């Protein structure tokens, strides 16, 4: 997701330790982890919803095409079954 190496993580941890202090750092880390989990779950849910909508749209399109085929076959069969008109 982010292109962060070990060195950058260590620098961020030191800065967080200095800014927040040793008492507040564990709570802040837990809260950050909880928010990241919520964001991840929300993204996964949105992706699943989009995929299901795309699948439903594809299914509707297939059904529409099959209905058109059936309708055209029925029309063709009706024309073929009509008795010839006397001239």
PDB file of N, CA, C and O in Angstrom:
ATOM      1  N   UNK A   1       0.835  -1.178   0.000  1.00  0.00           N
ATOM      2  CA  UNK A   1       0.000   0.000   0.000  1.00  0.00           C
ATOM      3  C   UNK A   1       0.880   1.242   0.000  1.00  0.00           C
ATOM      4  O   UNK A   1       0.887   1.994  -0.975  1.00  0.00           O
ATOM      5  N   UNK A   2       1.622   1.466   1.080  1.00  0.00           N
ATOM      6  CA  UNK A   2       2.538   2.591   1.129  1.00  0.00           C
ATOM      7  C   UNK A   2       3.942   2.053   0.921  1.00  0.00           C
ATOM      8  O   UNK A   2       4.254   0.941   1.344  1.00  0.00           O
ATOM      9  N   UNK A   3       4.777   2.828   0.278  1.00  0.00           N
ATOM     10  CA  UNK A   3       6.147   2.406   0.035  1.00  0.00           C
ATOM     11  C   UNK A   3       7.017   2.943   1.169  1.00  0.00           C
ATOM     12  O   UNK A   3       7.769   3.901   0.991  1.00  0.00           O
ATOM     13  N   UNK A   4       6.901   2.309   2.339  1.00  0.00           N
ATOM     14  CA  UNK A   4       7.644   2.740   3.514  1.00  0.00           C
ATOM     15  C   UNK A   4       8.582   1.613   3.914  1.00  0.00           C
ATOM     16  O   UNK A   4       8.161   0.469   4.088  1.00  0.00           O
ATOM     17  N   UNK A   5       9.848   1.947   4.056  1.00  0.00           N
ATOM     18  CA  UNK A   5      10.840   0.966   4.452  1.00  0.00           C
ATOM     19  C   UNK A   5      11.014   0.924   5.963  1.00  0.00           C
ATOM     20  O   UNK A   5      10.356   1.659   6.699  1.00  0.00           O
ATOM     21  N   UNK A   6      11.901   0.060   6.407  1.00  0.00           N
ATOM     22  CA  UNK A   6      12.145  -0.111   7.832  1.00  0.00           C
ATOM     23  C   UNK A   6      12.727   1.160   8.445  1.00  0.00           C
ATOM     24  O   UNK A   6      12.354   1.537   9.556  1.00  0.00           O
ATOM     25  N   UNK A   7      13.617   1.808   7.747  1.00  0.00           N
ATOM     26  CA  UNK A   7      14.221   3.034   8.265  1.00  0.00           C
ATOM     27  C   UNK A   7      13.172   4.114   8.490  1.00  0.00           C
ATOM     28  O   UNK A   7      13.189   4.791   9.518  1.00  0.00           O
ATOM     29  N   UNK A   8      12.265   4.279   7.540  1.00  0.00           N
ATOM     30  CA  UNK A   8      11.212   5.284   7.703  1.00  0.00           C
ATOM     31  C   UNK A   8      10.300   4.944   8.880  1.00  0.00           C
ATOM     32  O   UNK A   8       9.880   5.838   9.615  1.00  0.00           O
ATOM     33  N   UNK A   9       9.992   3.660   9.064  1.00  0.00           N
ATOM     34  CA  UNK A   9       9.163   3.254  10.197  1.00  0.00           C
ATOM     35  C   UNK A   9       9.841   3.564  11.527  1.00  0.00           C
ATOM     36  O   UNK A   9       9.193   4.019  12.469  1.00  0.00           O
ATOM     37  N   UNK A  10      11.120   3.321  11.599  1.00  0.00           N
ATOM     38  CA  UNK A  10      11.854   3.615  12.834  1.00  0.00           C
ATOM     39  C   UNK A  10      11.851   5.106  13.110  1.00  0.00           C
ATOM     40  O   UNK A  10      11.646   5.517  14.251  1.00  0.00           O
ATOM     41  N   UNK A  11      12.075   5.928  12.087  1.00  0.00           N
ATOM     42  CA  UNK A  11      12.044   7.381  12.257  1.00  0.00           C
ATOM     43  C   UNK A  11      10.659   7.831  12.711  1.00  0.00           C
ATOM     44  O   UNK A  11      10.549   8.657  13.616  1.00  0.00           O
ATOM     45  N   UNK A  12       9.605   7.303  12.100  1.00  0.00           N
ATOM     46  CA  UNK A  12       8.243   7.656  12.514  1.00  0.00           C
ATOM     47  C   UNK A  12       7.971   7.232  13.957  1.00  0.00           C
ATOM     48  O   UNK A  12       7.331   7.971  14.704  1.00  0.00           O
ATOM     49  N   UNK A  13       8.448   6.054  14.358  1.00  0.00           N
ATOM     50  CA  UNK A  13       8.252   5.591  15.731  1.00  0.00           C
ATOM     51  C   UNK A  13       8.962   6.494  16.724  1.00  0.00           C
ATOM     52  O   UNK A  13       8.409   6.794  17.783  1.00  0.00           O
ATOM     53  N   UNK A  14      10.170   6.933  16.409  1.00  0.00           N
ATOM     54  CA  UNK A  14      10.913   7.836  17.300  1.00  0.00           C
ATOM     55  C   UNK A  14      10.206   9.181  17.413  1.00  0.00           C
ATOM     56  O   UNK A  14      10.086   9.733  18.507  1.00  0.00           O
ATOM     57  N   UNK A  15       9.734   9.710  16.277  1.00  0.00           N
ATOM     58  CA  UNK A  15       9.007  10.987  16.298  1.00  0.00           C
ATOM     59  C   UNK A  15       7.722  10.849  17.110  1.00  0.00           C
ATOM     60  O   UNK A  15       7.394  11.731  17.904  1.00  0.00           O
ATOM     61  N   UNK A  16       6.997   9.754  16.919  1.00  0.00           N
ATOM     62  CA  UNK A  16       5.764   9.537  17.678  1.00  0.00           C
ATOM     63  C   UNK A  16       6.055   9.408  19.162  1.00  0.00           C
ATOM     64  O   UNK A  16       5.297   9.921  19.985  1.00  0.00           O
ATOM     65  N   UNK A  17       7.136   8.735  19.518  1.00  0.00           N
ATOM     66  CA  UNK A  17       7.514   8.583  20.917  1.00  0.00           C
ATOM     67  C   UNK A  17       7.832   9.935  21.542  1.00  0.00           C
ATOM     68  O   UNK A  17       7.446  10.202  22.680  1.00  0.00           O
ATOM     69  N   UNK A  18       8.540  10.791  20.797  1.00  0.00           N
ATOM     70  CA  UNK A  18       8.891  12.119  21.317  1.00  0.00           C
ATOM     71  C   UNK A  18       7.645  12.993  21.431  1.00  0.00           C
ATOM     72  O   UNK A  18       7.466  13.686  22.433  1.00  0.00           O
ATOM     73  N   UNK A  19       6.787  12.966  20.418  1.00  0.00           N
ATOM     74  CA  UNK A  19       5.615  13.846  20.405  1.00  0.00           C
ATOM     75  C   UNK A  19       4.565  13.379  21.420  1.00  0.00           C
ATOM     76  O   UNK A  19       4.062  14.191  22.196  1.00  0.00           O
ATOM     77  N   UNK A  20       4.229  12.093  21.426  1.00  0.00           N
ATOM     78  CA  UNK A  20       3.156  11.585  22.274  1.00  0.00           C
ATOM     79  C   UNK A  20       3.622  11.184  23.666  1.00  0.00           C
ATOM     80  O   UNK A  20       2.861  11.271  24.630  1.00  0.00           O
ATOM     81  N   UNK A  21       4.830  10.760  23.769  1.00  0.00           N
ATOM     82  CA  UNK A  21       5.327  10.278  25.053  1.00  0.00           C
ATOM     83  C   UNK A  21       5.059   8.801  25.211  1.00  0.00           C
ATOM     84  O   UNK A  21       4.219   8.233  24.514  1.00  0.00           O
ATOM     85  N   UNK A  22       5.782   8.174  26.136  1.00  0.00           N
ATOM     86  CA  UNK A  22       5.645   6.725  26.306  1.00  0.00           C
ATOM     87  C   UNK A  22       4.292   6.298  26.883  1.00  0.00           C
ATOM     88  O   UNK A  22       3.893   5.146  26.712  1.00  0.00           O
ATOM     89  N   UNK A  23       3.579   7.204  27.562  1.00  0.00           N
ATOM     90  CA  UNK A  23       2.294   6.829  28.155  1.00  0.00           C
ATOM     91  C   UNK A  23       1.194   6.751  27.101  1.00  0.00           C
ATOM     92  O   UNK A  23       0.365   5.842  27.136  1.00  0.00           O
ATOM     93  N   UNK A  24       1.181   7.684  26.180  1.00  0.00           N
ATOM     94  CA  UNK A  24       0.097   7.780  25.194  1.00  0.00           C
ATOM     95  C   UNK A  24       0.368   7.004  23.913  1.00  0.00           C
ATOM     96  O   UNK A  24      -0.560   6.750  23.145  1.00  0.00           O
ATOM     97  N   UNK A  25       1.604   6.625  23.667  1.00  0.00           N
ATOM     98  CA  UNK A  25       1.968   5.959  22.416  1.00  0.00           C
ATOM     99  C   UNK A  25       1.250   4.621  22.217  1.00  0.00           C
ATOM    100  O   UNK A  25       0.741   4.386  21.121  1.00  0.00           O
ATOM    101  N   UNK A  26       1.181   3.734  23.213  1.00  0.00           N
ATOM    102  CA  UNK A  26       0.468   2.465  22.981  1.00  0.00           C
ATOM    103  C   UNK A  26      -1.013   2.659  22.643  1.00  0.00           C
ATOM    104  O   UNK A  26      -1.551   1.981  21.769  1.00  0.00           O
ATOM    105  N   UNK A  27      -1.663   3.592  23.345  1.00  0.00           N
ATOM    106  CA  UNK A  27      -3.076   3.864  23.049  1.00  0.00           C
ATOM    107  C   UNK A  27      -3.227   4.423  21.632  1.00  0.00           C
ATOM    108  O   UNK A  27      -4.134   4.017  20.906  1.00  0.00           O
ATOM    109  N   UNK A  28      -2.356   5.345  21.232  1.00  0.00           N
ATOM    110  CA  UNK A  28      -2.415   5.918  19.887  1.00  0.00           C
ATOM    111  C   UNK A  28      -2.173   4.843  18.833  1.00  0.00           C
ATOM    112  O   UNK A  28      -2.820   4.857  17.786  1.00  0.00           O
ATOM    113  N   UNK A  29      -1.263   3.921  19.086  1.00  0.00           N
ATOM    114  CA  UNK A  29      -0.987   2.838  18.132  1.00  0.00           C
ATOM    115  C   UNK A  29      -2.198   1.916  18.002  1.00  0.00           C
ATOM    116  O   UNK A  29      -2.532   1.487  16.898  1.00  0.00           O
ATOM    117  N   UNK A  30      -2.868   1.604  19.140  1.00  0.00           N
ATOM    118  CA  UNK A  30      -4.071   0.773  19.086  1.00  0.00           C
ATOM    119  C   UNK A  30      -5.175   1.463  18.301  1.00  0.00           C
ATOM    120  O   UNK A  30      -5.849   0.842  17.479  1.00  0.00           O
ATOM    121  N   UNK A  31      -5.353   2.748  18.559  1.00  0.00           N
ATOM    122  CA  UNK A  31      -6.394   3.495  17.852  1.00  0.00           C
ATOM    123  C   UNK A  31      -6.101   3.561  16.352  1.00  0.00           C
ATOM    124  O   UNK A  31      -7.008   3.415  15.532  1.00  0.00           O
ATOM    125  N   UNK A  32      -4.845   3.780  16.000  1.00  0.00           N
ATOM    126  CA  UNK A  32      -4.472   3.822  14.578  1.00  0.00           C
ATOM    127  C   UNK A  32      -4.725   2.465  13.928  1.00  0.00           C
ATOM    128  O   UNK A  32      -5.217   2.398  12.802  1.00  0.00           O
ATOM    129  N   UNK A  33      -4.393   1.394  14.628  1.00  0.00           N
ATOM    130  CA  UNK A  33      -4.641   0.050  14.102  1.00  0.00           C
ATOM    131  C   UNK A  33      -6.130  -0.234  13.937  1.00  0.00           C
ATOM    132  O   UNK A  33      -6.555  -0.846  12.957  1.00  0.00           O
ATOM    133  N   UNK A  34      -6.920   0.223  14.917  1.00  0.00           N
ATOM    134  CA  UNK A  34      -8.375   0.019  14.839  1.00  0.00           C
ATOM    135  C   UNK A  34      -8.945   0.775  13.641  1.00  0.00           C
ATOM    136  O   UNK A  34      -9.774   0.239  12.905  1.00  0.00           O
ATOM    137  N   UNK A  35      -8.508   2.006  13.444  1.00  0.00           N
ATOM    138  CA  UNK A  35      -9.006   2.786  12.301  1.00  0.00           C
ATOM    139  C   UNK A  35      -8.574   2.175  10.978  1.00  0.00           C
ATOM    140  O   UNK A  35      -9.349   2.156  10.022  1.00  0.00           O
ATOM    141  N   UNK A  36      -7.357   1.678  10.915  1.00  0.00           N
ATOM    142  CA  UNK A  36      -6.901   1.031   9.676  1.00  0.00           C
ATOM    143  C   UNK A  36      -7.743  -0.217   9.396  1.00  0.00           C
ATOM    144  O   UNK A  36      -8.088  -0.489   8.246  1.00  0.00           O
ATOM    145  N   UNK A  37      -8.071  -0.972  10.444  1.00  0.00           N
ATOM    146  CA  UNK A  37      -8.929  -2.148  10.262  1.00  0.00           C
ATOM    147  C   UNK A  37     -10.308  -1.769   9.759  1.00  0.00           C
ATOM    148  O   UNK A  37     -10.849  -2.426   8.870  1.00  0.00           O
ATOM    149  N   UNK A  38     -10.883  -0.710  10.322  1.00  0.00           N
ATOM    150  CA  UNK A  38     -12.200  -0.253   9.873  1.00  0.00           C
ATOM    151  C   UNK A  38     -12.161   0.192   8.417  1.00  0.00           C
ATOM    152  O   UNK A  38     -13.050  -0.133   7.630  1.00  0.00           O
ATOM    153  N   UNK A  39     -11.126   0.932   8.073  1.00  0.00           N
ATOM    154  CA  UNK A  39     -10.998   1.417   6.695  1.00  0.00           C
ATOM    155  C   UNK A  39     -10.842   0.245   5.735  1.00  0.00           C
ATOM    156  O   UNK A  39     -11.447   0.229   4.663  1.00  0.00           O
ATOM    157  N   UNK A  40     -10.030  -0.734   6.120  1.00  0.00           N
ATOM    158  CA  UNK A  40      -9.837  -1.914   5.268  1.00  0.00           C
ATOM    159  C   UNK A  40     -11.142  -2.674   5.063  1.00  0.00           C
ATOM    160  O   UNK A  40     -11.475  -3.055   3.941  1.00  0.00           O
ATOM    161  N   UNK A  41     -11.887  -2.895   6.162  1.00  0.00           N
ATOM    162  CA  UNK A  41     -13.160  -3.613   6.053  1.00  0.00           C
ATOM    163  C   UNK A  41     -14.142  -2.846   5.180  1.00  0.00           C
ATOM    164  O   UNK A  41     -14.878  -3.441   4.392  1.00  0.00           O
ATOM    165  N   UNK A  42     -14.151  -1.518   5.323  1.00  0.00           N
ATOM    166  CA  UNK A  42     -15.054  -0.721   4.509  1.00  0.00           C
ATOM    167  C   UNK A  42     -14.690  -0.831   3.029  1.00  0.00           C
ATOM    168  O   UNK A  42     -15.573  -0.948   2.179  1.00  0.00           O
ATOM    169  N   UNK A  43     -13.412  -0.793   2.724  1.00  0.00           N
ATOM    170  CA  UNK A  43     -12.963  -0.913   1.332  1.00  0.00           C
ATOM    171  C   UNK A  43     -13.328  -2.289   0.781  1.00  0.00           C
ATOM    172  O   UNK A  43     -13.776  -2.398  -0.361  1.00  0.00           O
ATOM    173  N   UNK A  44     -13.142  -3.341   1.580  1.00  0.00           N
ATOM    174  CA  UNK A  44     -13.484  -4.690   1.138  1.00  0.00           C
ATOM    175  C   UNK A  44     -14.981  -4.801   0.874  1.00  0.00           C
ATOM    176  O   UNK A  44     -15.393  -5.417  -0.108  1.00  0.00           O
ATOM    177  N   UNK A  45     -15.803  -4.205   1.751  1.00  0.00           N
ATOM    178  CA  UNK A  45     -17.257  -4.231   1.552  1.00  0.00           C
ATOM    179  C   UNK A  45     -17.663  -3.488   0.289  1.00  0.00           C
ATOM    180  O   UNK A  45     -18.531  -3.953  -0.450  1.00  0.00           O
ATOM    181  N   UNK A  46     -17.049  -2.345   0.034  1.00  0.00           N
ATOM    182  CA  UNK A  46     -17.372  -1.579  -1.171  1.00  0.00           C
ATOM    183  C   UNK A  46     -16.980  -2.370  -2.420  1.00  0.00           C
ATOM    184  O   UNK A  46     -17.735  -2.410  -3.391  1.00  0.00           O
ATOM    185  N   UNK A  47     -15.819  -2.992  -2.398  1.00  0.00           N
ATOM    186  CA  UNK A  47     -15.389  -3.802  -3.535  1.00  0.00           C
ATOM    187  C   UNK A  47     -16.356  -4.962  -3.775  1.00  0.00           C
ATOM    188  O   UNK A  47     -16.703  -5.255  -4.919  1.00  0.00           O
ATOM    189  N   UNK A  48     -16.790  -5.621  -2.699  1.00  0.00           N
ATOM    190  CA  UNK A  48     -17.734  -6.736  -2.842  1.00  0.00           C
ATOM    191  C   UNK A  48     -19.062  -6.245  -3.410  1.00  0.00           C
ATOM    192  O   UNK A  48     -19.657  -6.906  -4.262  1.00  0.00           O
ATOM    193  N   UNK A  49     -19.529  -5.086  -2.940  1.00  0.00           N
ATOM    194  CA  UNK A  49     -20.780  -4.530  -3.467  1.00  0.00           C
ATOM    195  C   UNK A  49     -20.660  -4.212  -4.950  1.00  0.00           C
ATOM    196  O   UNK A  49     -21.572  -4.499  -5.726  1.00  0.00           O
ATOM    197  N   UNK A  50     -19.543  -3.623  -5.344  1.00  0.00           N
ATOM    198  CA  UNK A  50     -19.337  -3.287  -6.757  1.00  0.00           C
ATOM    199  C   UNK A  50     -19.293  -4.552  -7.601  1.00  0.00           C
ATOM    200  O   UNK A  50     -19.897  -4.608  -8.672  1.00  0.00           O
ATOM    201  N   UNK A  51     -18.579  -5.571  -7.121  1.00  0.00           N
ATOM    202  CA  UNK A  51     -18.495  -6.824  -7.873  1.00  0.00           C
ATOM    203  C   UNK A  51     -19.866  -7.489  -8.010  1.00  0.00           C
ATOM    204  O   UNK A  51     -20.188  -8.031  -9.068  1.00  0.00           O
ATOM    205  N   UNK A  52     -20.668  -7.450  -6.954  1.00  0.00           N
ATOM    206  CA  UNK A  52     -21.995  -8.063  -7.050  1.00  0.00           C
ATOM    207  C   UNK A  52     -22.898  -7.274  -7.994  1.00  0.00           C
ATOM    208  O   UNK A  52     -23.701  -7.870  -8.714  1.00  0.00           O
ATOM    209  N   UNK A  53     -22.784  -5.952  -8.005  1.00  0.00           N
ATOM    210  CA  UNK A  53     -23.576  -5.146  -8.934  1.00  0.00           C
ATOM    211  C   UNK A  53     -23.166  -5.406 -10.379  1.00  0.00           C
ATOM    212  O   UNK A  53     -24.017  -5.481 -11.265  1.00  0.00           O
ATOM    213  N   UNK A  54     -21.872  -5.541 -10.616  1.00  0.00           N
ATOM    214  CA  UNK A  54     -21.388  -5.835 -11.966  1.00  0.00           C
ATOM    215  C   UNK A  54     -21.893  -7.211 -12.406  1.00  0.00           C
ATOM    216  O   UNK A  54     -22.332  -7.380 -13.543  1.00  0.00           O
ATOM    217  N   UNK A  55     -21.831  -8.184 -11.507  1.00  0.00           N
ATOM    218  CA  UNK A  55     -22.318  -9.523 -11.841  1.00  0.00           C
ATOM    219  C   UNK A  55     -23.818  -9.501 -12.122  1.00  0.00           C
ATOM    220  O   UNK A  55     -24.289 -10.165 -13.045  1.00  0.00           O
ATOM    221  N   UNK A  56     -24.563  -8.744 -11.334  1.00  0.00           N
ATOM    222  CA  UNK A  56     -26.011  -8.649 -11.556  1.00  0.00           C
ATOM    223  C   UNK A  56     -26.308  -7.984 -12.894  1.00  0.00           C
ATOM    224  O   UNK A  56     -27.217  -8.405 -13.610  1.00  0.00           O
ATOM    225  N   UNK A  57     -25.549  -6.951 -13.235  1.00  0.00           N
ATOM    226  CA  UNK A  57     -25.755  -6.269 -14.517  1.00  0.00           C
ATOM    227  C   UNK A  57     -25.436  -7.206 -15.680  1.00  0.00           C
ATOM    228  O   UNK A  57     -26.158  -7.229 -16.677  1.00  0.00           O
ATOM    229  N   UNK A  58     -24.354  -7.980 -15.553  1.00  0.00           N
ATOM    230  CA  UNK A  58     -24.022  -8.939 -16.600  1.00  0.00           C
ATOM    231  C   UNK A  58     -25.122  -9.987 -16.748  1.00  0.00           C
ATOM    232  O   UNK A  58     -25.464 -10.380 -17.863  1.00  0.00           O
ATOM    233  N   UNK A  59     -25.674 -10.438 -15.624  1.00  0.00           N
ATOM    234  CA  UNK A  59     -26.754 -11.423 -15.670  1.00  0.00           C
ATOM    235  C   UNK A  59     -27.992 -10.831 -16.337  1.00  0.00           C
ATOM    236  O   UNK A  59     -28.640 -11.505 -17.138  1.00  0.00           O
ATOM    237  N   UNK A  60     -28.332  -9.576 -16.018  1.00  0.00           N
ATOM    238  CA  UNK A  60     -29.476  -8.926 -16.662  1.00  0.00           C
ATOM    239  C   UNK A  60     -29.260  -8.815 -18.167  1.00  0.00           C
ATOM    240  O   UNK A  60     -30.195  -8.995 -18.948  1.00  0.00           O
ATOM    241  N   UNK A  61     -28.037  -8.520 -18.570  1.00  0.00           N
ATOM    242  CA  UNK A  61     -27.733  -8.401 -19.995  1.00  0.00           C
ATOM    243  C   UNK A  61     -27.880  -9.755 -20.689  1.00  0.00           C
ATOM    244  O   UNK A  61     -28.426  -9.831 -21.790  1.00  0.00           O
ATOM    245  N   UNK A  62     -27.398 -10.818 -20.053  1.00  0.00           N
ATOM    246  CA  UNK A  62     -27.548 -12.164 -20.630  1.00  0.00           C
ATOM    247  C   UNK A  62     -29.014 -12.540 -20.773  1.00  0.00           C
ATOM    248  O   UNK A  62     -29.431 -13.078 -21.798  1.00  0.00           O
ATOM    249  N   UNK A  63     -29.797 -12.250 -19.730  1.00  0.00           N
ATOM    250  CA  UNK A  63     -31.231 -12.569 -19.772  1.00  0.00           C
ATOM    251  C   UNK A  63     -31.910 -11.789 -20.886  1.00  0.00           C
ATOM    252  O   UNK A  63     -32.750 -12.335 -21.601  1.00  0.00           O
ATOM    253  N   UNK A  64     -31.556 -10.511 -21.041  1.00  0.00           N
ATOM    254  CA  UNK A  64     -32.150  -9.683 -22.093  1.00  0.00           C
ATOM    255  C   UNK A  64     -31.837 -10.262 -23.466  1.00  0.00           C
ATOM    256  O   UNK A  64     -32.715 -10.331 -24.325  1.00  0.00           O
ATOM    257  N   UNK A  65     -30.589 -10.681 -23.678  1.00  0.00           N
ATOM    258  CA  UNK A  65     -30.207 -11.259 -24.964  1.00  0.00           C
ATOM    259  C   UNK A  65     -30.952 -12.566 -25.223  1.00  0.00           C
ATOM    260  O   UNK A  65     -31.399 -12.816 -26.342  1.00  0.00           O
ATOM    261  N   UNK A  66     -31.085 -13.400 -24.189  1.00  0.00           N
ATOM    262  CA  UNK A  66     -31.810 -14.657 -24.361  1.00  0.00           C
ATOM    263  C   UNK A  66     -33.286 -14.403 -24.661  1.00  0.00           C
ATOM    264  O   UNK A  66     -33.884 -15.109 -25.472  1.00  0.00           O
ATOM    265  N   UNK A  67     -33.870 -13.406 -24.015  1.00  0.00           N
ATOM    266  CA  UNK A  67     -35.267 -13.061 -24.288  1.00  0.00           C
ATOM    267  C   UNK A  67     -35.435 -12.576 -25.729  1.00  0.00           C
ATOM    268  O   UNK A  67     -36.430 -12.891 -26.381  1.00  0.00           O
ATOM    269  N   UNK A  68     -34.466 -11.816 -26.220  1.00  0.00           N
ATOM    270  CA  UNK A  68     -34.520 -11.366 -27.614  1.00  0.00           C
ATOM    271  C   UNK A  68     -34.445 -12.561 -28.559  1.00  0.00           C
ATOM    272  O   UNK A  68     -35.156 -12.601 -29.564  1.00  0.00           O
ATOM    273  N   UNK A  69     -33.586 -13.538 -28.245  1.00  0.00           N
ATOM    274  CA  UNK A  69     -33.490 -14.738 -29.080  1.00  0.00           C
ATOM    275  C   UNK A  69     -34.812 -15.493 -29.095  1.00  0.00           C
ATOM    276  O   UNK A  69     -35.289 -15.907 -30.151  1.00  0.00           O
ATOM    277  N   UNK A  70     -35.398 -15.669 -27.914  1.00  0.00           N
ATOM    278  CA  UNK A  70     -36.663 -16.397 -27.816  1.00  0.00           C
ATOM    279  C   UNK A  70     -37.745 -15.666 -28.588  1.00  0.00           C
ATOM    280  O   UNK A  70     -38.523 -16.288 -29.312  1.00  0.00           O
ATOM    281  N   UNK A  71     -37.802 -14.356 -28.442  1.00  0.00           N
ATOM    282  CA  UNK A  71     -38.820 -13.565 -29.143  1.00  0.00           C
ATOM    283  C   UNK A  71     -38.636 -13.682 -30.647  1.00  0.00           C
ATOM    284  O   UNK A  71     -39.612 -13.836 -31.381  1.00  0.00           O
ATOM    285  N   UNK A  72     -37.398 -13.609 -31.111  1.00  0.00           N
ATOM    286  CA  UNK A  72     -37.178 -13.712 -32.554  1.00  0.00           C
ATOM    287  C   UNK A  72     -37.509 -15.119 -33.062  1.00  0.00           C
ATOM    288  O   UNK A  72     -38.027 -15.269 -34.169  1.00  0.00           O
ATOM    289  N   UNK A  73     -37.218 -16.143 -32.269  1.00  0.00           N
ATOM    290  CA  UNK A  73     -37.574 -17.505 -32.676  1.00  0.00           C
ATOM    291  C   UNK A  73     -39.088 -17.684 -32.708  1.00  0.00           C
ATOM    292  O   UNK A  73     -39.615 -18.316 -33.624  1.00  0.00           O
ATOM    293  N   UNK A  74     -39.786 -17.140 -31.728  1.00  0.00           N
ATOM    294  CA  UNK A  74     -41.243 -17.240 -31.727  1.00  0.00           C
ATOM    295  C   UNK A  74     -41.837 -16.543 -32.945  1.00  0.00           C
ATOM    296  O   UNK A  74     -42.756 -17.064 -33.577  1.00  0.00           O
ATOM    297  N   UNK A  75     -41.314 -15.369 -33.271  1.00  0.00           N
ATOM    298  CA  UNK A  75     -41.807 -14.635 -34.431  1.00  0.00           C
ATOM    299  C   UNK A  75     -41.550 -15.417 -35.707  1.00  0.00           C
ATOM    300  O   UNK A  75     -42.412 -15.465 -36.585  1.00  0.00           O
ATOM    301  N   UNK A  76     -40.392 -16.023 -35.822  1.00  0.00           N
ATOM    302  CA  UNK A  76     -40.046 -16.814 -36.999  1.00  0.00           C
ATOM    303  C   UNK A  76     -40.951 -18.040 -37.107  1.00  0.00           C
ATOM    304  O   UNK A  76     -41.425 -18.365 -38.195  1.00  0.00           O
ATOM    305  N   UNK A  77     -41.192 -18.715 -35.996  1.00  0.00           N
ATOM    306  CA  UNK A  77     -42.041 -19.905 -36.016  1.00  0.00           C
ATOM    307  C   UNK A  77     -43.484 -19.545 -36.342  1.00  0.00           C
ATOM    308  O   UNK A  77     -44.157 -20.294 -37.050  1.00  0.00           O
ATOM    309  N   UNK A  78     -43.968 -18.427 -35.848  1.00  0.00           N
ATOM    310  CA  UNK A  78     -45.338 -18.009 -36.152  1.00  0.00           C
ATOM    311  C   UNK A  78     -45.475 -17.758 -37.647  1.00  0.00           C
ATOM    312  O   UNK A  78     -46.471 -18.149 -38.255  1.00  0.00           O
ATOM    313  N   UNK A  79     -44.480 -17.107 -38.242  1.00  0.00           N
ATOM    314  CA  UNK A  79     -44.534 -16.834 -39.675  1.00  0.00           C
ATOM    315  C   UNK A  79     -44.499 -18.136 -40.474  1.00  0.00           C
ATOM    316  O   UNK A  79     -45.198 -18.276 -41.477  1.00  0.00           O
ATOM    317  N   UNK A  80     -43.684 -19.081 -40.024  1.00  0.00           N
ATOM    318  CA  UNK A  80     -43.561 -20.370 -40.730  1.00  0.00           C
ATOM    319  C   UNK A  80     -44.808 -21.210 -40.598  1.00  0.00           C
ATOM    320  O   UNK A  80     -45.131 -21.981 -41.502  1.00  0.00           O
ATOM    321  N   UNK A  81     -45.514 -21.078 -39.498  1.00  0.00           N
ATOM    322  CA  UNK A  81     -46.712 -21.894 -39.254  1.00  0.00           C
ATOM    323  C   UNK A  81     -47.957 -21.345 -39.923  1.00  0.00           C
ATOM    324  O   UNK A  81     -48.960 -22.055 -40.002  1.00  0.00           O
ATOM    325  N   UNK A  82     -47.937 -20.123 -40.404  1.00  0.00           N
ATOM    326  CA  UNK A  82     -49.126 -19.538 -41.036  1.00  0.00           C
ATOM    327  C   UNK A  82     -49.421 -20.285 -42.346  1.00  0.00           C
ATOM    328  O   UNK A  82     -48.508 -20.593 -43.112  1.00  0.00           O
ATOM    329  N   UNK A  83     -50.684 -20.565 -42.586  1.00  0.00           N
ATOM    330  CA  UNK A  83     -51.012 -21.229 -43.864  1.00  0.00           C
ATOM    331  C   UNK A  83     -50.797 -20.242 -45.018  1.00  0.00           C
ATOM    332  O   UNK A  83     -50.920 -19.030 -44.837  1.00  0.00           O
ATOM    333  N   UNK A  84     -50.484 -20.756 -46.171  1.00  0.00           N
ATOM    334  CA  UNK A  84     -50.264 -19.848 -47.310  1.00  0.00           C
ATOM    335  C   UNK A  84     -51.563 -19.148 -47.682  1.00  0.00           C
ATOM    336  O   UNK A  84     -52.641 -19.739 -47.631  1.00  0.00           O
ATOM    337  N   UNK A  85     -51.443 -17.916 -48.045  1.00  0.00           N
ATOM    338  CA  UNK A  85     -52.619 -17.131 -48.451  1.00  0.00           C
ATOM    339  C   UNK A  85     -53.006 -17.480 -49.865  1.00  0.00           C
ATOM    340  O   UNK A  85     -52.155 -17.569 -50.750  1.00  0.00           O
ATOM    341  N   UNK A  86     -54.312 -17.681 -50.080  1.00  0.00           N
ATOM    342  CA  UNK A  86     -54.722 -18.007 -51.465  1.00  0.00           C
ATOM    343  C   UNK A  86     -54.564 -16.768 -52.357  1.00  0.00           C
ATOM    344  O   UNK A  86     -54.836 -15.640 -51.946  1.00  0.00           O
ATOM    345  N   UNK A  87     -54.141 -17.007 -53.518  1.00  0.00           N
ATOM    346  CA  UNK A  87     -53.973 -15.906 -54.484  1.00  0.00           C
ATOM    347  C   UNK A  87     -55.012 -15.910 -55.545  1.00  0.00           C
ATOM    348  O   UNK A  87     -55.000 -15.048 -56.424  1.00  0.00           O
TER     349      UNK A  87
END
